[in-house]
Structure formats: structure tokens, C-alpha cells
Amino acid sequence: EVQLVESGGGLIQPGGSLRLSCAASGFTVSGNYMSWVRQAPGKGLEWVSIIYTGGSTYYADSVKGRFTISRDNSKNTLYLQMNSLRAEDTAIYYCARGTYYYHLPNYFDYWGQGTLVTVSS
Amino acid sequence: QSVLTQPPSVSAAPGQKVTISCSGSSSNIGNNYVSWCQQLPGTAPKLLIYDNNKRPSGIPDRFSGSKSGTSATLGITGLQTGDEADYYCGTWDSSLNSWVFGGGTKLTVL
């Protein structure tokens, strides 16, 4: 059974750093496109970042240069390192398993339950 | 402002049919597959439609998807109160090198 379990969220001051984890089971993160998607309170879904099977990474402009996506194949875990956090980064962060078609992301078929990040002083 | 445009809300009575539109451009919907996800209140998103019109296992055939040019549509027939949720379209944007979501549509079953 495919499962994604996020952790690492919490309350952090502006300018601080946080690392989110997404433990996967039932499949290998290295064999799939993996992504982070966030949802600010009362708002819609916002794509954050993706890592391809080959290791290429892409980011939303809103987080480029501040967030880093990575994976640990030995732990079958996806990460999101978040630096220089701002109030507008406050959101539930979901990890999602992606599929691809001709090397481009195609859809997200499994989602975790999310972890809440609150950036506030 | 989302790259993909959806109506903020739609509503219909139980048993009726509703459609939700998703408008984009040639760099996203026009040249890539569209997927739809459903987010029930307080829960994580769930894949509803992929590759424009395919349903994952377990999704009833009351849900359908279509695409024409730079627009896509989600259709739901035989509406049930349990269908009340937010619905999001999404696809890859080849110009932005980003995944893009629509702003979401809140479905109310009156």
C-alpha cells in the first residue's frame, strides 16, 4: 500500500529555517517524481517544488533560492529544506507522488496528510 | 492570480449535473495532460481525473473529464451531498517549468 507521511512542521520565527520530511512506503521515492505542494489557510493549492527521478529539481518562483528539495534513497524519504522563512510561507505542506509522460510531470496520484508550518513571531 | 482559471464556486441540487471549467494557454493545457483533484473539507487532495479524462480505480463514473484546446472541464452527474468539496485542475506549464493549479472551485450541493 502506498503511503506518504509528512513531519517536521511547527511554529518558526520569520527568517528561521525548518526541514520537512516525507516518509514513503509501498514504492521508492527514487523511482518516481516527488513534489511538495502547500496550502495557505483558507487558500488554494500552490505547487512548491519537484524532484525528478534523475535528480533534476524545479521550484516555484515564490520559494526559489530559499527552499531546497532533496531525497534520501536509503531512507526512502523526501525532504524540503526551508530557509529565510516568511509569514507568507505559513501553510499546510503536502508531499505528493508524481507520474511523468515524456519526462514531464503528468499528475499526482498519492498525497500525504500534510504538515502545518506557521511562520510568526 | 492563478495561471489556470476556474470559477470560484458552483452549486446544484442533489441528483443534478454540474460542470467546472479550467482555462489555460498553449504552454500548459494546450500541450499537456490535465488532471483534477478533489479536496473534501479538512482533508488532503485526492486524484479524481488524470490524462484529461481517465479515472483512477475507485472513482465512480459520475465523474468525467474532457479537454478541448486550452480549456478543460470536469463534469459531475448525480450530485450527492458527499460531493461537496473544493476541486482543482492542474497541469505542467512548459514555459514556466512549473506545475500549475487552478484557483479551485467550491462545489455546493444545495
Interface residues (C-beta under 8 A of the other chain):
Chain A: S35 V37 G44 L45 E46 W47 I50 Y58 A60 D61 Y94 A96 T99 Y101 L104 P105 N106 Y107 F108 D109 Y110 W111 G112 Q113 G114
Chain B: S2 N32 Y33 S35 C37 Q39 A44 P45 K46 L47 Y50 D51 P56 D86 Y88 G90 W92 S94 N97 S98 W99 V100 F101 G102 G103 G104
